[in-house]
């Protein structure tokens, strides 16, 4: 068995002025199902979580000048295998309230362009009605709490 490589990651819960949430999608090649997730990705050498969150947000959306809010959720560790390497993913989710904007994916890395199949702004109602896989798990409930109560005092532990 190979060693498990830690992969700290930062994600951004991007909510616009109409309380819509930005999510990206990827499709399962085996069954065609869609999985939706927040912008973000792994930390680079010497980078902290907040720096990675802002860099990933810029690369994946073109958005600059974002004032990153607090960490609102923390993902339970999970593993994924890529190219024969097993990674333990540990995600932190930061809040960013922004005006609505047009997504610009031109700066995405090649592997992101190959795996990300789309993006869209979701209302809370739409999230509650979809049968697509949402990450983190329980996203409609998590977003409803965040919109109603604001950021939690301490990050909420989530799956995914």
CNS distance restraints for C-alpha pairs under 8 A (distance, minus, plus):
assign (resid   2 and name CA) (resid  85 and name CA) 7.32 0.50 0.50
assign (resid   2 and name CA) (resid  86 and name CA) 7.26 0.50 0.50
assign (resid   3 and name CA) (resid  85 and name CA) 7.98 0.50 0.50
assign (resid   3 and name CA) (resid  86 and name CA) 7.08 0.50 0.50
assign (resid   4 and name CA) (resid  85 and name CA) 7.44 0.50 0.50
assign (resid   4 and name CA) (resid  86 and name CA) 5.12 0.50 0.50
assign (resid   4 and name CA) (resid  87 and name CA) 5.40 0.50 0.50
assign (resid   4 and name CA) (resid  88 and name CA) 6.32 0.50 0.50
assign (resid   5 and name CA) (resid  85 and name CA) 7.53 0.50 0.50
assign (resid   5 and name CA) (resid  86 and name CA) 6.22 0.50 0.50
assign (resid   5 and name CA) (resid  87 and name CA) 4.65 0.50 0.50
assign (resid   5 and name CA) (resid  88 and name CA) 6.02 0.50 0.50
assign (resid   6 and name CA) (resid  87 and name CA) 5.68 0.50 0.50
assign (resid   6 and name CA) (resid  88 and name CA) 4.89 0.50 0.50
assign (resid   6 and name CA) (resid  89 and name CA) 6.44 0.50 0.50
assign (resid   6 and name CA) (resid  90 and name CA) 7.74 0.50 0.50
assign (resid   7 and name CA) (resid  42 and name CA) 6.28 0.50 0.50
assign (resid   7 and name CA) (resid  43 and name CA) 7.47 0.50 0.50
assign (resid   7 and name CA) (resid  87 and name CA) 5.98 0.50 0.50
assign (resid   7 and name CA) (resid  88 and name CA) 5.62 0.50 0.50
assign (resid   7 and name CA) (resid  89 and name CA) 4.80 0.50 0.50
assign (resid   7 and name CA) (resid  90 and name CA) 6.32 0.50 0.50
assign (resid   8 and name CA) (resid  42 and name CA) 5.78 0.50 0.50
assign (resid   8 and name CA) (resid  43 and name CA) 5.97 0.50 0.50
assign (resid   8 and name CA) (resid  49 and name CA) 7.96 0.50 0.50
assign (resid   8 and name CA) (resid  89 and name CA) 5.88 0.50 0.50
assign (resid   8 and name CA) (resid  90 and name CA) 4.90 0.50 0.50
assign (resid   8 and name CA) (resid  91 and name CA) 6.10 0.50 0.50
assign (resid   9 and name CA) (resid  40 and name CA) 7.27 0.50 0.50
assign (resid   9 and name CA) (resid  41 and name CA) 5.17 0.50 0.50
assign (resid   9 and name CA) (resid  42 and name CA) 4.06 0.50 0.50
assign (resid   9 and name CA) (resid  43 and name CA) 5.53 0.50 0.50
assign (resid   9 and name CA) (resid  49 and name CA) 6.94 0.50 0.50
assign (resid   9 and name CA) (resid  52 and name CA) 7.70 0.50 0.50
assign (resid   9 and name CA) (resid  89 and name CA) 6.79 0.50 0.50
assign (resid   9 and name CA) (resid  90 and name CA) 5.88 0.50 0.50
assign (resid   9 and name CA) (resid  91 and name CA) 4.58 0.50 0.50
assign (resid   9 and name CA) (resid  92 and name CA) 6.34 0.50 0.50
assign (resid  10 and name CA) (resid  40 and name CA) 5.54 0.50 0.50
assign (resid  10 and name CA) (resid  41 and name CA) 5.60 0.50 0.50
assign (resid  10 and name CA) (resid  42 and name CA) 6.32 0.50 0.50
assign (resid  10 and name CA) (resid  43 and name CA) 6.99 0.50 0.50
assign (resid  10 and name CA) (resid  49 and name CA) 5.43 0.50 0.50
assign (resid  10 and name CA) (resid  50 and name CA) 7.16 0.50 0.50
assign (resid  10 and name CA) (resid  52 and name CA) 6.08 0.50 0.50
assign (resid  10 and name CA) (resid  53 and name CA) 5.05 0.50 0.50
assign (resid  10 and name CA) (resid  91 and name CA) 5.49 0.50 0.50
assign (resid  10 and name CA) (resid  92 and name CA) 4.94 0.50 0.50
assign (resid  10 and name CA) (resid  93 and name CA) 6.00 0.50 0.50
assign (resid  10 and name CA) (resid  94 and name CA) 7.50 0.50 0.50
assign (resid  11 and name CA) (resid  38 and name CA) 6.19 0.50 0.50
assign (resid  11 and name CA) (resid  39 and name CA) 5.62 0.50 0.50
assign (resid  11 and name CA) (resid  40 and name CA) 4.02 0.50 0.50
assign (resid  11 and name CA) (resid  41 and name CA) 6.31 0.50 0.50
assign (resid  11 and name CA) (resid  53 and name CA) 5.69 0.50 0.50
assign (resid  11 and name CA) (resid  56 and name CA) 7.99 0.50 0.50
assign (resid  11 and name CA) (resid  91 and name CA) 6.82 0.50 0.50
assign (resid  11 and name CA) (resid  92 and name CA) 6.03 0.50 0.50
assign (resid  11 and name CA) (resid  93 and name CA) 4.64 0.50 0.50
assign (resid  11 and name CA) (resid  94 and name CA) 6.21 0.50 0.50
assign (resid  12 and name CA) (resid  38 and name CA) 6.05 0.50 0.50
assign (resid  12 and name CA) (resid  39 and name CA) 5.61 0.50 0.50
assign (resid  12 and name CA) (resid  40 and name CA) 6.05 0.50 0.50
assign (resid  12 and name CA) (resid  53 and name CA) 6.18 0.50 0.50
assign (resid  12 and name CA) (resid  57 and name CA) 7.19 0.50 0.50
assign (resid  12 and name CA) (resid  93 and name CA) 5.42 0.50 0.50
assign (resid  12 and name CA) (resid  94 and name CA) 4.83 0.50 0.50
assign (resid  12 and name CA) (resid  95 and name CA) 5.82 0.50 0.50
assign (resid  12 and name CA) (resid  96 and name CA) 6.57 0.50 0.50
assign (resid  13 and name CA) (resid  21 and name CA) 7.07 0.50 0.50
assign (resid  13 and name CA) (resid  22 and name CA) 7.39 0.50 0.50
assign (resid  13 and name CA) (resid  38 and name CA) 6.08 0.50 0.50
assign (resid  13 and name CA) (resid  39 and name CA) 7.48 0.50 0.50
assign (resid  13 and name CA) (resid  93 and name CA) 6.43 0.50 0.50
assign (resid  13 and name CA) (resid  94 and name CA) 5.86 0.50 0.50
assign (resid  13 and name CA) (resid  95 and name CA) 4.79 0.50 0.50
assign (resid  13 and name CA) (resid  96 and name CA) 5.96 0.50 0.50
assign (resid  14 and name CA) (resid  21 and name CA) 5.73 0.50 0.50
assign (resid  14 and name CA) (resid  22 and name CA) 5.56 0.50 0.50
assign (resid  14 and name CA) (resid  38 and name CA) 7.55 0.50 0.50
assign (resid  14 and name CA) (resid  39 and name CA) 7.95 0.50 0.50
assign (resid  14 and name CA) (resid  95 and name CA) 6.30 0.50 0.50
assign (resid  14 and name CA) (resid  96 and name CA) 4.91 0.50 0.50
assign (resid  14 and name CA) (resid  97 and name CA) 6.03 0.50 0.50
assign (resid  14 and name CA) (resid  98 and name CA) 7.01 0.50 0.50
assign (resid  15 and name CA) (resid  19 and name CA) 5.59 0.50 0.50
assign (resid  15 and name CA) (resid  20 and name CA) 5.38 0.50 0.50
assign (resid  15 and name CA) (resid  21 and name CA) 4.65 0.50 0.50
assign (resid  15 and name CA) (resid  22 and name CA) 6.54 0.50 0.50
assign (resid  15 and name CA) (resid  95 and name CA) 7.74 0.50 0.50
assign (resid  15 and name CA) (resid  96 and name CA) 6.29 0.50 0.50
assign (resid  15 and name CA) (resid  97 and name CA) 4.99 0.50 0.50
assign (resid  15 and name CA) (resid  98 and name CA) 6.21 0.50 0.50
assign (resid  16 and name CA) (resid  20 and name CA) 5.42 0.50 0.50
assign (resid  16 and name CA) (resid  21 and name CA) 6.71 0.50 0.50
assign (resid  16 and name CA) (resid  97 and name CA) 5.77 0.50 0.50
assign (resid  16 and name CA) (resid  98 and name CA) 4.83 0.50 0.50
assign (resid  16 and name CA) (resid  99 and name CA) 5.05 0.50 0.50
assign (resid  16 and name CA) (resid 100 and name CA) 5.07 0.50 0.50
assign (resid  17 and name CA) (resid  97 and name CA) 7.20 0.50 0.50
assign (resid  17 and name CA) (resid  98 and name CA) 6.30 0.50 0.50
assign (resid  17 and name CA) (resid  99 and name CA) 5.10 0.50 0.50
assign (resid  17 and name CA) (resid 100 and name CA) 6.24 0.50 0.50
assign (resid  18 and name CA) (resid 100 and name CA) 7.65 0.50 0.50
assign (resid  19 and name CA) (resid 123 and name CA) 6.87 0.50 0.50
assign (resid  19 and name CA) (resid 124 and name CA) 7.92 0.50 0.50
assign (resid  19 and name CA) (resid 147 and name CA) 7.53 0.50 0.50
assign (resid  20 and name CA) (resid 121 and name CA) 5.63 0.50 0.50
assign (resid  20 and name CA) (resid 122 and name CA) 5.12 0.50 0.50
assign (resid  20 and name CA) (resid 123 and name CA) 4.69 0.50 0.50
assign (resid  20 and name CA) (resid 124 and name CA) 7.01 0.50 0.50
assign (resid  21 and name CA) (resid 121 and name CA) 5.31 0.50 0.50
assign (resid  21 and name CA) (resid 122 and name CA) 5.04 0.50 0.50
assign (resid  21 and name CA) (resid 123 and name CA) 6.47 0.50 0.50
assign (resid  21 and name CA) (resid 124 and name CA) 7.85 0.50 0.50
assign (resid  22 and name CA) (resid  38 and name CA) 6.60 0.50 0.50
assign (resid  22 and name CA) (resid  39 and name CA) 7.75 0.50 0.50
assign (resid  22 and name CA) (resid 119 and name CA) 7.21 0.50 0.50
assign (resid  22 and name CA) (resid 120 and name CA) 5.83 0.50 0.50
assign (resid  22 and name CA) (resid 121 and name CA) 4.49 0.50 0.50
assign (resid  22 and name CA) (resid 122 and name CA) 6.31 0.50 0.50
assign (resid  23 and name CA) (resid  36 and name CA) 5.81 0.50 0.50
assign (resid  23 and name CA) (resid  37 and name CA) 5.14 0.50 0.50
assign (resid  23 and name CA) (resid  38 and name CA) 4.78 0.50 0.50
assign (resid  23 and name CA) (resid  39 and name CA) 6.67 0.50 0.50
assign (resid  23 and name CA) (resid 119 and name CA) 5.63 0.50 0.50
assign (resid  23 and name CA) (resid 120 and name CA) 5.77 0.50 0.50
assign (resid  23 and name CA) (resid 121 and name CA) 6.42 0.50 0.50
assign (resid  23 and name CA) (resid 122 and name CA) 7.31 0.50 0.50
assign (resid  24 and name CA) (resid  36 and name CA) 5.39 0.50 0.50
assign (resid  24 and name CA) (resid  37 and name CA) 5.34 0.50 0.50
assign (resid  24 and name CA) (resid  38 and name CA) 6.11 0.50 0.50
assign (resid  24 and name CA) (resid  39 and name CA) 6.63 0.50 0.50
assign (resid  24 and name CA) (resid 116 and name CA) 6.73 0.50 0.50
assign (resid  24 and name CA) (resid 117 and name CA) 7.51 0.50 0.50
assign (resid  24 and name CA) (resid 118 and name CA) 5.68 0.50 0.50
assign (resid  24 and name CA) (resid 119 and name CA) 4.18 0.50 0.50
assign (resid  24 and name CA) (resid 120 and name CA) 6.67 0.50 0.50
assign (resid  25 and name CA) (resid  34 and name CA) 6.37 0.50 0.50
assign (resid  25 and name CA) (resid  35 and name CA) 5.42 0.50 0.50
assign (resid  25 and name CA) (resid  36 and name CA) 4.40 0.50 0.50
assign (resid  25 and name CA) (resid  37 and name CA) 6.39 0.50 0.50
assign (resid  25 and name CA) (resid 116 and name CA) 5.65 0.50 0.50
assign (resid  25 and name CA) (resid 117 and name CA) 5.46 0.50 0.50
assign (resid  25 and name CA) (resid 118 and name CA) 5.13 0.50 0.50
assign (resid  25 and name CA) (resid 119 and name CA) 5.90 0.50 0.50
assign (resid  26 and name CA) (resid  34 and name CA) 5.78 0.50 0.50
assign (resid  26 and name CA) (resid  35 and name CA) 5.46 0.50 0.50
assign (resid  26 and name CA) (resid  36 and name CA) 6.74 0.50 0.50
assign (resid  26 and name CA) (resid 115 and name CA) 5.93 0.50 0.50
assign (resid  26 and name CA) (resid 116 and name CA) 4.82 0.50 0.50
assign (resid  26 and name CA) (resid 117 and name CA) 4.97 0.50 0.50
assign (resid  26 and name CA) (resid 118 and name CA) 7.03 0.50 0.50
assign (resid  27 and name CA) (resid  32 and name CA) 5.72 0.50 0.50
assign (resid  27 and name CA) (resid  33 and name CA) 5.55 0.50 0.50
assign (resid  27 and name CA) (resid  34 and name CA) 4.48 0.50 0.50
assign (resid  27 and name CA) (resid  35 and name CA) 6.24 0.50 0.50
assign (resid  27 and name CA) (resid 115 and name CA) 7.90 0.50 0.50
assign (resid  27 and name CA) (resid 116 and name CA) 7.91 0.50 0.50
assign (resid  27 and name CA) (resid 117 and name CA) 6.74 0.50 0.50
assign (resid  28 and name CA) (resid  32 and name CA) 4.97 0.50 0.50
assign (resid  28 and name CA) (resid  33 and name CA) 5.29 0.50 0.50
assign (resid  28 and name CA) (resid  34 and name CA) 6.33 0.50 0.50
assign (resid  28 and name CA) (resid  35 and name CA) 7.67 0.50 0.50
assign (resid  29 and name CA) (resid  33 and name CA) 7.96 0.50 0.50
assign (resid  33 and name CA) (resid 132 and name CA) 6.84 0.50 0.50
assign (resid  33 and name CA) (resid 133 and name CA) 7.82 0.50 0.50
assign (resid  34 and name CA) (resid 132 and name CA) 5.52 0.50 0.50
assign (resid  34 and name CA) (resid 133 and name CA) 6.29 0.50 0.50
assign (resid  35 and name CA) (resid 132 and name CA) 6.04 0.50 0.50
assign (resid  35 and name CA) (resid 133 and name CA) 4.61 0.50 0.50
assign (resid  35 and name CA) (resid 134 and name CA) 5.82 0.50 0.50
assign (resid  35 and name CA) (resid 135 and name CA) 7.38 0.50 0.50
assign (resid  36 and name CA) (resid 132 and name CA) 7.35 0.50 0.50
assign (resid  36 and name CA) (resid 133 and name CA) 6.24 0.50 0.50
assign (resid  36 and name CA) (resid 134 and name CA) 4.96 0.50 0.50
assign (resid  36 and name CA) (resid 135 and name CA) 6.13 0.50 0.50
assign (resid  37 and name CA) (resid 134 and name CA) 6.27 0.50 0.50
assign (resid  37 and name CA) (resid 135 and name CA) 5.03 0.50 0.50
assign (resid  37 and name CA) (resid 136 and name CA) 7.13 0.50 0.50
assign (resid  38 and name CA) (resid 135 and name CA) 7.54 0.50 0.50
assign (resid  39 and name CA) (resid  56 and name CA) 6.94 0.50 0.50
assign (resid  39 and name CA) (resid  57 and name CA) 6.17 0.50 0.50
assign (resid  39 and name CA) (resid  60 and name CA) 6.77 0.50 0.50
assign (resid  40 and name CA) (resid  52 and name CA) 7.76 0.50 0.50
assign (resid  40 and name CA) (resid  53 and name CA) 5.94 0.50 0.50
assign (resid  40 and name CA) (resid  56 and name CA) 5.10 0.50 0.50
assign (resid  40 and name CA) (resid  57 and name CA) 6.33 0.50 0.50
assign (resid  40 and name CA) (resid  60 and name CA) 7.80 0.50 0.50
assign (resid  41 and name CA) (resid  52 and name CA) 7.46 0.50 0.50
assign (resid  41 and name CA) (resid  53 and name CA) 7.49 0.50 0.50
assign (resid  41 and name CA) (resid  56 and name CA) 6.35 0.50 0.50
assign (resid  42 and name CA) (resid  52 and name CA) 7.16 0.50 0.50
assign (resid  43 and name CA) (resid  47 and name CA) 5.89 0.50 0.50
assign (resid  43 and name CA) (resid  48 and name CA) 6.90 0.50 0.50
assign (resid  43 and name CA) (resid  49 and name CA) 6.67 0.50 0.50
assign (resid  43 and name CA) (resid  52 and name CA) 5.40 0.50 0.50
assign (resid  44 and name CA) (resid  52 and name CA) 7.20 0.50 0.50
assign (resid  47 and name CA) (resid  51 and name CA) 6.09 0.50 0.50
assign (resid  47 and name CA) (resid  52 and name CA) 6.24 0.50 0.50
assign (resid  48 and name CA) (resid  52 and name CA) 6.18 0.50 0.50
assign (resid  49 and name CA) (resid  53 and name CA) 6.09 0.50 0.50
assign (resid  49 and name CA) (resid  92 and name CA) 7.38 0.50 0.50
assign (resid  50 and name CA) (resid  54 and name CA) 6.33 0.50 0.50
assign (resid  50 and name CA) (resid  68 and name CA) 7.52 0.50 0.50
assign (resid  50 and name CA) (resid  94 and name CA) 7.82 0.50 0.50
assign (resid  51 and name CA) (resid  55 and name CA) 6.13 0.50 0.50
assign (resid  52 and name CA) (resid  56 and name CA) 5.92 0.50 0.50
assign (resid  53 and name CA) (resid  57 and name CA) 6.04 0.50 0.50
assign (resid  53 and name CA) (resid  94 and name CA) 7.52 0.50 0.50
assign (resid  54 and name CA) (resid  58 and name CA) 6.22 0.50 0.50
assign (resid  54 and name CA) (resid  66 and name CA) 7.39 0.50 0.50
assign (resid  54 and name CA) (resid  68 and name CA) 7.53 0.50 0.50
assign (resid  55 and name CA) (resid  59 and name CA) 6.18 0.50 0.50
assign (resid  56 and name CA) (resid  60 and name CA) 5.90 0.50 0.50
assign (resid  57 and name CA) (resid  61 and name CA) 5.69 0.50 0.50
assign (resid  57 and name CA) (resid  62 and name CA) 7.01 0.50 0.50
assign (resid  57 and name CA) (resid  63 and name CA) 6.41 0.50 0.50
assign (resid  58 and name CA) (resid  62 and name CA) 4.47 0.50 0.50
assign (resid  58 and name CA) (resid  63 and name CA) 4.90 0.50 0.50
assign (resid  58 and name CA) (resid  64 and name CA) 5.99 0.50 0.50
assign (resid  58 and name CA) (resid 107 and name CA) 7.73 0.50 0.50
assign (resid  59 and name CA) (resid 105 and name CA) 6.92 0.50 0.50
assign (resid  59 and name CA) (resid 106 and name CA) 7.64 0.50 0.50
assign (resid  59 and name CA) (resid 107 and name CA) 4.74 0.50 0.50
assign (resid  59 and name CA) (resid 108 and name CA) 5.19 0.50 0.50
assign (resid  59 and name CA) (resid 109 and name CA) 7.73 0.50 0.50
assign (resid  60 and name CA) (resid 104 and name CA) 7.07 0.50 0.50
assign (resid  60 and name CA) (resid 105 and name CA) 5.14 0.50 0.50
assign (resid  60 and name CA) (resid 106 and name CA) 7.68 0.50 0.50
assign (resid  60 and name CA) (resid 107 and name CA) 6.40 0.50 0.50
assign (resid  60 and name CA) (resid 108 and name CA) 5.30 0.50 0.50
assign (resid  61 and name CA) (resid 103 and name CA) 4.88 0.50 0.50
assign (resid  61 and name CA) (resid 104 and name CA) 4.79 0.50 0.50
assign (resid  61 and name CA) (resid 105 and name CA) 5.29 0.50 0.50
assign (resid  61 and name CA) (resid 107 and name CA) 7.95 0.50 0.50
assign (resid  62 and name CA) (resid 103 and name CA) 6.58 0.50 0.50
assign (resid  62 and name CA) (resid 104 and name CA) 4.97 0.50 0.50
assign (resid  62 and name CA) (resid 105 and name CA) 6.57 0.50 0.50
assign (resid  62 and name CA) (resid 106 and name CA) 7.66 0.50 0.50
assign (resid  62 and name CA) (resid 107 and name CA) 7.18 0.50 0.50
assign (resid  63 and name CA) (resid 103 and name CA) 7.79 0.50 0.50
assign (resid  63 and name CA) (resid 104 and name CA) 7.89 0.50 0.50
assign (resid  66 and name CA) (resid  96 and name CA) 7.12 0.50 0.50
assign (resid  66 and name CA) (resid  98 and name CA) 7.47 0.50 0.50
assign (resid  67 and name CA) (resid  96 and name CA) 6.72 0.50 0.50
assign (resid  68 and name CA) (resid  94 and name CA) 6.78 0.50 0.50
assign (resid  68 and name CA) (resid  95 and name CA) 6.25 0.50 0.50
assign (resid  68 and name CA) (resid  96 and name CA) 5.19 0.50 0.50
assign (resid  69 and name CA) (resid  94 and name CA) 6.02 0.50 0.50
assign (resid  69 and name CA) (resid  95 and name CA) 4.73 0.50 0.50
assign (resid  69 and name CA) (resid  96 and name CA) 5.47 0.50 0.50
assign (resid  69 and name CA) (resid  97 and name CA) 7.75 0.50 0.50
assign (resid  70 and name CA) (resid  94 and name CA) 5.53 0.50 0.50
assign (resid  70 and name CA) (resid  95 and name CA) 5.86 0.50 0.50
assign (resid  70 and name CA) (resid 151 and name CA) 7.11 0.50 0.50
assign (resid  71 and name CA) (resid  92 and name CA) 6.64 0.50 0.50
assign (resid  71 and name CA) (resid  93 and name CA) 5.49 0.50 0.50
assign (resid  71 and name CA) (resid  94 and name CA) 4.21 0.50 0.50
assign (resid  71 and name CA) (resid  95 and name CA) 6.41 0.50 0.50
assign (resid  71 and name CA) (resid 154 and name CA) 7.80 0.50 0.50
assign (resid  71 and name CA) (resid 155 and name CA) 5.90 0.50 0.50
assign (resid  72 and name CA) (resid  92 and name CA) 7.94 0.50 0.50
assign (resid  72 and name CA) (resid  93 and name CA) 5.85 0.50 0.50
assign (resid  72 and name CA) (resid  94 and name CA) 5.71 0.50 0.50
assign (resid  72 and name CA) (resid  95 and name CA) 6.45 0.50 0.50
assign (resid  72 and name CA) (resid 151 and name CA) 5.83 0.50 0.50
assign (resid  72 and name CA) (resid 152 and name CA) 6.13 0.50 0.50
assign (resid  72 and name CA) (resid 154 and name CA) 7.03 0.50 0.50
assign (resid  72 and name CA) (resid 155 and name CA) 4.57 0.50 0.50
assign (resid  72 and name CA) (resid 156 and name CA) 6.28 0.50 0.50
assign (resid  73 and name CA) (resid  92 and name CA) 6.18 0.50 0.50
assign (resid  73 and name CA) (resid  93 and name CA) 5.06 0.50 0.50
assign (resid  73 and name CA) (resid  94 and name CA) 7.26 0.50 0.50
assign (resid  73 and name CA) (resid 155 and name CA) 4.49 0.50 0.50
assign (resid  73 and name CA) (resid 156 and name CA) 4.53 0.50 0.50
assign (resid  73 and name CA) (resid 157 and name CA) 5.83 0.50 0.50
assign (resid  73 and name CA) (resid 158 and name CA) 6.41 0.50 0.50
assign (resid  74 and name CA) (resid  90 and name CA) 7.82 0.50 0.50
assign (resid  74 and name CA) (resid  91 and name CA) 5.94 0.50 0.50
assign (resid  74 and name CA) (resid  92 and name CA) 4.67 0.50 0.50
assign (resid  74 and name CA) (resid  93 and name CA) 6.08 0.50 0.50
assign (resid  74 and name CA) (resid 155 and name CA) 5.75 0.50 0.50
assign (resid  74 and name CA) (resid 156 and name CA) 5.93 0.50 0.50
assign (resid  74 and name CA) (resid 157 and name CA) 4.92 0.50 0.50
assign (resid  74 and name CA) (resid 158 and name CA) 5.92 0.50 0.50
assign (resid  75 and name CA) (resid  90 and name CA) 6.00 0.50 0.50
assign (resid  75 and name CA) (resid  91 and name CA) 4.93 0.50 0.50
assign (resid  75 and name CA) (resid  92 and name CA) 6.21 0.50 0.50
assign (resid  75 and name CA) (resid  93 and name CA) 7.84 0.50 0.50
assign (resid  75 and name CA) (resid 136 and name CA) 7.69 0.50 0.50
assign (resid  75 and name CA) (resid 157 and name CA) 5.80 0.50 0.50
assign (resid  75 and name CA) (resid 158 and name CA) 4.80 0.50 0.50
assign (resid  75 and name CA) (resid 159 and name CA) 5.51 0.50 0.50
assign (resid  75 and name CA) (resid 160 and name CA) 5.63 0.50 0.50
assign (resid  76 and name CA) (resid  90 and name CA) 6.58 0.50 0.50
assign (resid  76 and name CA) (resid  91 and name CA) 7.57 0.50 0.50
assign (resid  76 and name CA) (resid 157 and name CA) 6.49 0.50 0.50
assign (resid  76 and name CA) (resid 158 and name CA) 5.97 0.50 0.50
assign (resid  76 and name CA) (resid 159 and name CA) 5.44 0.50 0.50
assign (resid  76 and name CA) (resid 160 and name CA) 6.72 0.50 0.50
assign (resid  77 and name CA) (resid  88 and name CA) 6.25 0.50 0.50
assign (resid  77 and name CA) (resid  89 and name CA) 5.47 0.50 0.50
assign (resid  77 and name CA) (resid  90 and name CA) 4.86 0.50 0.50
assign (resid  77 and name CA) (resid  91 and name CA) 7.52 0.50 0.50
assign (resid  77 and name CA) (resid 160 and name CA) 7.94 0.50 0.50
assign (resid  78 and name CA) (resid  88 and name CA) 5.50 0.50 0.50
assign (resid  78 and name CA) (resid  89 and name CA) 5.36 0.50 0.50
assign (resid  78 and name CA) (resid  90 and name CA) 7.06 0.50 0.50
assign (resid  78 and name CA) (resid 160 and name CA) 7.42 0.50 0.50
assign (resid  79 and name CA) (resid  86 and name CA) 6.55 0.50 0.50
assign (resid  79 and name CA) (resid  87 and name CA) 5.36 0.50 0.50
assign (resid  79 and name CA) (resid  88 and name CA) 4.39 0.50 0.50
assign (resid  79 and name CA) (resid  89 and name CA) 5.88 0.50 0.50
assign (resid  80 and name CA) (resid  86 and name CA) 5.65 0.50 0.50
assign (resid  80 and name CA) (resid  87 and name CA) 5.38 0.50 0.50
assign (resid  80 and name CA) (resid  88 and name CA) 6.71 0.50 0.50
assign (resid  80 and name CA) (resid  89 and name CA) 7.46 0.50 0.50
assign (resid  81 and name CA) (resid  85 and name CA) 5.36 0.50 0.50
assign (resid  81 and name CA) (resid  86 and name CA) 4.29 0.50 0.50
assign (resid  81 and name CA) (resid  87 and name CA) 6.14 0.50 0.50
assign (resid  82 and name CA) (resid  86 and name CA) 6.55 0.50 0.50
assign (resid  82 and name CA) (resid  87 and name CA) 7.77 0.50 0.50
assign (resid  91 and name CA) (resid 160 and name CA) 7.91 0.50 0.50
assign (resid  95 and name CA) (resid 151 and name CA) 7.90 0.50 0.50
assign (resid 108 and name CA) (resid 112 and name CA) 5.93 0.50 0.50
assign (resid 108 and name CA) (resid 113 and name CA) 6.17 0.50 0.50
assign (resid 109 and name CA) (resid 113 and name CA) 6.31 0.50 0.50
assign (resid 110 and name CA) (resid 114 and name CA) 6.19 0.50 0.50
assign (resid 111 and name CA) (resid 115 and name CA) 6.23 0.50 0.50
assign (resid 112 and name CA) (resid 116 and name CA) 5.56 0.50 0.50
assign (resid 113 and name CA) (resid 117 and name CA) 7.63 0.50 0.50
assign (resid 122 and name CA) (resid 126 and name CA) 6.03 0.50 0.50
assign (resid 122 and name CA) (resid 127 and name CA) 6.37 0.50 0.50
assign (resid 123 and name CA) (resid 127 and name CA) 6.32 0.50 0.50
assign (resid 124 and name CA) (resid 128 and name CA) 6.29 0.50 0.50
assign (resid 124 and name CA) (resid 140 and name CA) 6.20 0.50 0.50
assign (resid 124 and name CA) (resid 143 and name CA) 7.18 0.50 0.50
assign (resid 124 and name CA) (resid 144 and name CA) 6.92 0.50 0.50
assign (resid 125 and name CA) (resid 129 and name CA) 6.37 0.50 0.50
assign (resid 126 and name CA) (resid 130 and name CA) 6.21 0.50 0.50
assign (resid 127 and name CA) (resid 139 and name CA) 7.63 0.50 0.50
assign (resid 127 and name CA) (resid 140 and name CA) 5.61 0.50 0.50
assign (resid 128 and name CA) (resid 140 and name CA) 5.55 0.50 0.50
assign (resid 134 and name CA) (resid 138 and name CA) 7.48 0.50 0.50
assign (resid 134 and name CA) (resid 139 and name CA) 6.36 0.50 0.50
assign (resid 135 and name CA) (resid 139 and name CA) 6.40 0.50 0.50
assign (resid 135 and name CA) (resid 159 and name CA) 7.72 0.50 0.50
assign (resid 135 and name CA) (resid 160 and name CA) 5.57 0.50 0.50
assign (resid 136 and name CA) (resid 158 and name CA) 6.37 0.50 0.50
assign (resid 136 and name CA) (resid 159 and name CA) 5.56 0.50 0.50
assign (resid 136 and name CA) (resid 160 and name CA) 4.40 0.50 0.50
assign (resid 137 and name CA) (resid 158 and name CA) 6.92 0.50 0.50
assign (resid 137 and name CA) (resid 159 and name CA) 5.47 0.50 0.50
assign (resid 137 and name CA) (resid 160 and name CA) 6.12 0.50 0.50
assign (resid 138 and name CA) (resid 142 and name CA) 6.18 0.50 0.50
assign (resid 139 and name CA) (resid 143 and name CA) 5.92 0.50 0.50
assign (resid 140 and name CA) (resid 144 and name CA) 6.09 0.50 0.50
assign (resid 141 and name CA) (resid 145 and name CA) 6.25 0.50 0.50
assign (resid 142 and name CA) (resid 146 and name CA) 6.20 0.50 0.50
assign (resid 143 and name CA) (resid 147 and name CA) 6.06 0.50 0.50
assign (resid 144 and name CA) (resid 148 and name CA) 6.06 0.50 0.50
assign (resid 145 and name CA) (resid 149 and name CA) 5.65 0.50 0.50
assign (resid 145 and name CA) (resid 150 and name CA) 7.30 0.50 0.50
assign (resid 146 and name CA) (resid 150 and name CA) 4.80 0.50 0.50
assign (resid 146 and name CA) (resid 151 and name CA) 5.78 0.50 0.50
assign (resid 146 and name CA) (resid 152 and name CA) 7.58 0.50 0.50
assign (resid 152 and name CA) (resid 156 and name CA) 7.29 0.50 0.50
